[in-house]
Amino acid sequence: MSVHIGAQPGEIAERVLLPGDPMRAKWIAETFLKDPVCYTEVRGMLGFTGTWQGERVSVQGSGMGMPSASIYSHELITEYGVKSLIRIGSCGALLDDLNLGDVIAAIGSATDSNMNRARFDGLIDYAPVADFGLLRTAVDVAERREVAMRVGPVLAADAFYTDRPDLFDTLADYGVLAVEMESAAIYTTAARFRAKALTILTVSDHIKRGEKMDSAQREQGFSNMVQIGLDTVIA
């Protein structure tokens, strides 16, 4: 039983979806999984296990930001034997040819966080990347489901609000698709403990254009992302 999850041994599947929002975890479990059972309510960070297409899958809220995502990914892997993690969440698009509702798979995760610099004594800028097998599967699943999914790098930002929005233009110049807040930590933790990780995102906001999805758009758009994640994690 881990400190922040508190589940009993065997209650969590080896394959886990990681939404940041615990209420989104609840929505995913109740909407997509068969016979979901809640295994944790510690700190209000809900986790559920059920089945998808006959395969056992868990959905665990991971909180907002890299410190929180690091805690949950670390405990899931090291204390519950999780082998595959797929973060599913929202993001703010940076490129003009991305639109609200578009689905992104993050091949790599740039970050302004010092977490990884601290790991390597400030000597190396470690490059957190997705597991290629999961990424390749997700691309195939999206094609099969006729969902146009963009693959490219994202920024995992330490702060939601920034005094340097001009840096978004520079990031876009270098092909960074969008901004979110957890992927670099999850990729790094998975690499350290030999697990597989992938981040799949839905564009909920467009940073340059100031556009935002409404609640109905979020539910419909997130359904595509969730089903791609579920099909990928059980493949």
C-alpha positions as CSV (number, residue, x, y, z in Angstrom):
1,M,0.0,0.0,0.0
2,S,1.6,3.3,-1.1
3,V,1.4,6.5,0.7
4,H,-0.5,8.6,-1.9
5,I,-2.6,5.8,-3.5
6,G,-3.3,3.4,-0.7
7,A,-4.6,0.6,-2.9
8,Q,-4.2,-3.0,-1.9
9,P,-1.9,-5.4,-3.8
10,G,-3.6,-6.6,-7.0
11,E,-6.2,-3.9,-7.1
12,I,-4.4,-1.9,-9.9
13,A,-4.0,-3.3,-13.4
14,E,-0.6,-3.4,-15.1
15,R,-2.0,-0.9,-17.7
16,V,-3.1,2.5,-16.5
17,L,-4.6,5.6,-18.0
18,L,-3.5,8.8,-16.2
19,P,-5.9,11.8,-16.5
20,G,-4.8,14.7,-14.3
21,D,-8.3,15.4,-13.1
22,P,-9.7,12.8,-10.6
23,M,-13.3,13.6,-11.8
24,R,-12.2,12.8,-15.4
25,A,-10.9,9.5,-14.1
26,K,-14.3,8.8,-12.6
27,W,-16.0,9.8,-15.9
28,I,-13.7,7.6,-17.9
29,A,-14.3,4.6,-15.6
30,E,-18.0,5.0,-15.6
31,T,-18.3,5.7,-19.3
32,F,-15.9,3.3,-20.9
33,L,-14.9,0.5,-18.4
34,K,-17.0,-2.5,-17.6
35,D,-17.6,-3.1,-13.9
36,P,-15.3,-0.4,-12.6
37,V,-14.3,-0.5,-9.0
38,C,-12.9,2.4,-7.1
39,Y,-9.7,1.4,-5.3
40,T,-8.6,4.7,-3.9
41,E,-10.0,8.0,-2.7
42,V,-6.9,9.2,-0.9
43,R,-6.6,13.0,-1.0
44,G,-9.6,12.9,-3.4
45,M,-7.4,11.5,-6.2
46,L,-9.7,8.8,-7.5
47,G,-8.5,5.5,-9.1
48,F,-10.6,2.8,-10.7
49,T,-10.1,-0.7,-12.2
50,G,-12.4,-2.3,-14.7
51,T,-12.1,-3.9,-18.1
52,W,-12.0,-2.7,-21.7
53,Q,-12.5,-5.2,-24.5
54,G,-12.1,-7.9,-21.9
55,E,-8.7,-6.7,-20.7
56,R,-8.1,-5.3,-17.2
57,V,-7.3,-1.6,-17.2
58,S,-7.0,1.0,-14.4
59,V,-7.6,4.8,-14.5
60,Q,-5.8,6.9,-12.0
61,G,-6.0,10.6,-11.4
62,S,-2.5,12.1,-11.2
63,G,-3.1,15.8,-10.3
64,M,-1.8,18.9,-12.0
65,G,1.8,19.6,-12.6
66,M,5.0,17.5,-12.7
67,P,5.6,17.1,-9.0
68,S,2.1,15.5,-8.6
69,A,2.5,13.4,-11.8
70,S,5.9,12.2,-10.6
71,I,4.4,10.9,-7.3
72,Y,1.6,8.9,-8.9
73,S,3.7,7.5,-11.8
74,H,6.5,6.5,-9.4
75,E,4.2,4.7,-6.9
76,L,2.2,3.0,-9.7
77,I,5.3,1.5,-11.2
78,T,7.4,0.8,-8.2
79,E,4.8,-0.3,-5.7
80,Y,2.0,-1.7,-7.9
81,G,4.0,-3.2,-10.8
82,V,2.4,-1.1,-13.5
83,K,4.0,-1.7,-16.9
84,S,2.3,0.8,-19.2
85,L,1.1,4.4,-18.5
86,I,-0.8,6.6,-20.9
87,R,-1.4,10.2,-19.9
88,I,-4.6,11.5,-21.4
89,G,-5.3,15.2,-20.9
90,S,-5.9,18.6,-22.4
91,C,-3.4,21.0,-23.9
92,G,-3.0,24.5,-25.4
93,A,-2.1,24.5,-29.0
94,L,0.8,26.7,-30.3
95,L,0.7,26.0,-34.1
96,D,-1.7,27.8,-36.4
97,D,-2.7,24.6,-38.2
98,L,-4.0,23.0,-35.0
99,N,-7.6,23.4,-34.0
100,L,-9.8,22.8,-31.0
101,G,-10.6,19.1,-30.5
102,D,-7.5,17.9,-32.4
103,V,-5.7,14.9,-30.9
104,I,-1.9,15.0,-30.3
105,A,0.5,12.2,-29.4
106,A,3.6,13.6,-27.7
107,I,6.8,12.0,-29.1
108,G,8.9,14.1,-26.8
109,S,8.5,16.5,-24.0
110,A,10.5,19.7,-23.7
111,T,10.3,21.4,-20.3
112,D,11.2,24.5,-18.4
113,S,11.3,22.5,-15.1
114,N,14.6,21.9,-13.2
115,M,13.5,18.4,-12.1
116,N,15.7,16.6,-14.6
117,R,18.6,19.0,-14.4
118,A,18.7,18.2,-10.7
119,R,18.8,14.5,-11.5
120,F,21.9,14.9,-13.6
121,D,23.6,17.5,-11.3
122,G,22.9,20.3,-13.8
123,L,25.3,18.7,-16.4
124,I,22.8,17.2,-18.8
125,D,19.5,18.3,-20.4
126,Y,17.8,14.9,-20.4
127,A,15.3,14.5,-23.3
128,P,12.1,12.7,-22.1
129,V,10.5,10.8,-24.9
130,A,7.5,8.4,-25.4
131,D,7.8,4.7,-25.6
132,F,8.0,4.0,-29.4
133,G,5.9,0.8,-29.2
134,L,3.0,2.6,-27.5
135,L,3.4,5.6,-29.9
136,R,3.4,3.4,-33.0
137,T,0.3,1.5,-31.7
138,A,-1.5,4.7,-30.9
139,V,-0.9,6.0,-34.5
140,D,-2.3,2.8,-35.9
141,V,-5.3,2.9,-33.5
142,A,-6.1,6.5,-34.4
143,E,-5.9,5.6,-38.1
144,R,-8.2,2.7,-37.6
145,R,-10.7,4.9,-35.7
146,E,-10.4,7.5,-38.5
147,V,-9.1,10.2,-36.0
148,A,-6.5,12.5,-37.4
149,M,-3.8,12.5,-34.7
150,R,-0.7,14.8,-34.9
151,V,2.6,13.4,-33.6
152,G,5.3,15.8,-32.4
153,P,6.9,17.4,-29.4
154,V,5.1,19.3,-26.6
155,L,6.2,21.5,-23.8
156,A,5.6,20.4,-20.2
157,A,5.5,23.7,-18.3
158,D,6.1,24.1,-14.6
159,A,3.7,27.1,-14.4
160,F,0.2,27.4,-15.8
161,Y,0.5,31.2,-15.9
162,T,3.6,32.8,-17.4
163,D,5.1,36.3,-17.7
164,R,6.9,35.2,-20.9
165,P,4.2,34.4,-23.5
166,D,6.7,35.5,-26.2
167,L,8.5,32.2,-25.7
168,F,5.5,30.4,-27.1
169,D,6.3,31.9,-30.5
170,T,9.8,30.6,-30.3
171,L,8.6,27.1,-29.3
172,A,6.2,27.1,-32.3
173,D,9.1,28.1,-34.6
174,Y,10.9,24.9,-33.5
175,G,7.8,22.7,-34.1
176,V,6.5,22.3,-30.6
177,L,2.8,21.5,-31.0
178,A,1.3,22.4,-27.6
179,V,1.7,23.1,-23.9
180,E,0.7,20.9,-21.0
181,M,2.1,20.2,-17.6
182,E,2.9,16.6,-16.9
183,S,4.4,14.6,-19.7
184,A,8.1,15.2,-19.0
185,A,7.8,13.9,-15.5
186,I,5.9,10.8,-16.5
187,Y,8.3,10.0,-19.4
188,T,11.3,10.4,-17.1
189,T,9.8,8.3,-14.3
190,A,8.8,5.5,-16.7
191,A,12.3,5.5,-18.3
192,R,14.0,5.3,-14.9
193,F,12.0,2.2,-13.8
194,R,11.8,0.5,-17.2
195,A,8.1,1.1,-17.8
196,K,6.4,2.3,-21.0
197,A,4.8,5.7,-21.2
198,L,2.9,7.8,-23.8
199,T,1.0,11.1,-23.6
200,I,-2.1,11.6,-25.7
201,L,-3.7,15.1,-25.6
202,T,-6.8,16.9,-26.9
203,V,-6.5,20.6,-27.8
204,S,-8.9,22.3,-25.5
205,D,-7.4,25.8,-25.9
206,H,-5.5,27.6,-28.6
207,I,-3.0,29.9,-27.0
208,K,-2.4,32.2,-29.9
209,R,-6.0,32.6,-31.0
210,G,-7.5,32.7,-27.5
211,E,-10.1,29.9,-28.4
212,K,-11.5,27.5,-25.8
213,M,-13.6,24.4,-26.0
214,D,-17.0,24.5,-24.2
215,S,-18.1,21.6,-21.9
216,A,-19.9,19.7,-24.7
217,Q,-16.9,20.0,-27.0
218,R,-14.6,18.7,-24.3
219,E,-16.7,15.6,-23.7
220,Q,-17.0,14.7,-27.3
221,G,-13.3,15.5,-28.1
222,F,-12.0,13.7,-25.1
223,S,-13.9,10.6,-26.0
224,N,-11.7,10.1,-29.1
225,M,-8.6,10.5,-27.0
226,V,-9.8,8.1,-24.3
227,Q,-10.7,5.4,-26.7
228,I,-7.4,5.7,-28.5
229,G,-5.7,5.4,-25.2
230,L,-7.7,2.4,-24.1
231,D,-7.1,0.6,-27.4
232,T,-3.4,1.4,-27.3
233,V,-2.8,0.3,-23.7
234,I,-4.3,-3.1,-24.1
235,A,-2.7,-3.9,-27.5
